[in-house]
Amino acid sequence: MKPAAIFAVAAILAGSLAGCADTYRPIVDSQGVDQAEYERDLADCREYARRVDPAGSAAEGGLLGGAVGAAVGAVVGALTGNVARGAAIGAAGGATGGVLRGGVRGGVRQKRVLRRCLRGRGYRVLD
């Protein structure tokens, strides 16, 4: 698979994390909880969680990963006699990994915001 195709797949996967706050449903101790009130609070907390941008985290990770990958690839390429090819391969690999790590990190932050919001409203979040 070509580096551009790998990067595109990684970007799509990272972008799919953007809906994390919409689908994640934390496990909450339901003893003494009014279910209708919980659903309203969950919807409100999801709005806060949506303020975290997993796609932005993925883009930042891709840029940083690409830069580091290009530098490492250039060094390896210099050792094997083809600096440009090494840098290109390193950049593609680094960017791909950075996009995935950044997207995952953004999704994790969304879940953390959602759980903290629910705890702040008095729920016992178990996960």
N, C-alpha and C positions, 0 to 999 in steps of 0.2 A: 504494500500500500504506500502511496506517495505521501510525503510529509504534509502537504496541503490537505489531503483527504483525512489524515489522522487528526490534524488540528480542527478540521470542520466537525468531525464526529465528537471530539472533546468539547467543542463549543456548544454543540447541540445538547450533549449530556449535562453540561454545566447550566445551560439555559433551562433545562427541565427542572432544575432545583429551585427555580424562581417561584414555583407554586407550592413550595414546601409548607409555608404557613397556612395555605388553604386546605391541605389534606392531612396535616399532622393533627392527631387527636391525642393529647396527653392522657395518661391514666391518672384519674383523680379518685380519691376515696369518696364514694357517693353517700356515705352515711350522713344523714341529716341535711342533704343538699337538695334544694328545689331544682329539679331538672330544667324547667323553663328558664329560671334565672341563670342557671349555669350556661345554658345555650346562648343567652344574651351576652353574658360576660365573656364567653369563649369567642363570640363574634367580635366583640370590642377588642379583645386582646389580639386577635388575628390582625386587626387593622394596625395595631402597633407593630406587630411582627413584620408586616408587609413593608414597613419603612426601611428594613434592612434589605439591601440590594445584592442578592447572590450573583446576579449577572455582572455587577460592577466589581465585586470581589474576584470573579472569574477573570475579568479583563485585566485587572491589576496583576493577578497571579500569572496570567499569560505573558504580559509584558516583561515582568521581572524574570520569569522562567526562561523566556526567549533570550533575554540579554545574557543571563548567566550561561545558558546552554550554548549560545554562540561563542562566548569566550572560551569555554571549556572545549567545545568542538574545534575551534581554531587552533588551540594548543595541540590537541590530538592530531588534527589534520597536518600541522607543521611537522609532527613526528613521522607521519606516514607519507608526506610529500604533497598533500593537497589541502592547503589551508582553507580555501573557499568552500570546498565540499564539506570539510569537517565542520566549519562554522555554520553552514546551512543545515546540516543534519542535527547539529547540537541545538541550533535555534528552534527547529521544528519540534524536537523532542522536549526541550525545556519549556517551550510555550505550551505544548500539549499538557504536560504534567502540571504546569502552573495554572492553566485554565481549570483543570479538574480539581486540583487542591483548593484553588480560590473559590470555586463554586460550592464545593463541599463545606468549606469554612463559612461561607455566607449562609448556607442552609442550616448549619449548626447554630449560628448566631440567631437566626429566625426562631428556631425551636427554643433557644435559651430565653429570648425575649418573651415568647408566648408563655413559657412555664413561670417565669418571674412575675409576669402580669397576673396570672391566675393565683399565684401564692400571695401576691399583694392584695388580692381581693378576698383572701381568707380560705382558699381551697388548699387541701392537702394533696399536692401533686406527687405521685409515687414514682414517676420515671424521669 
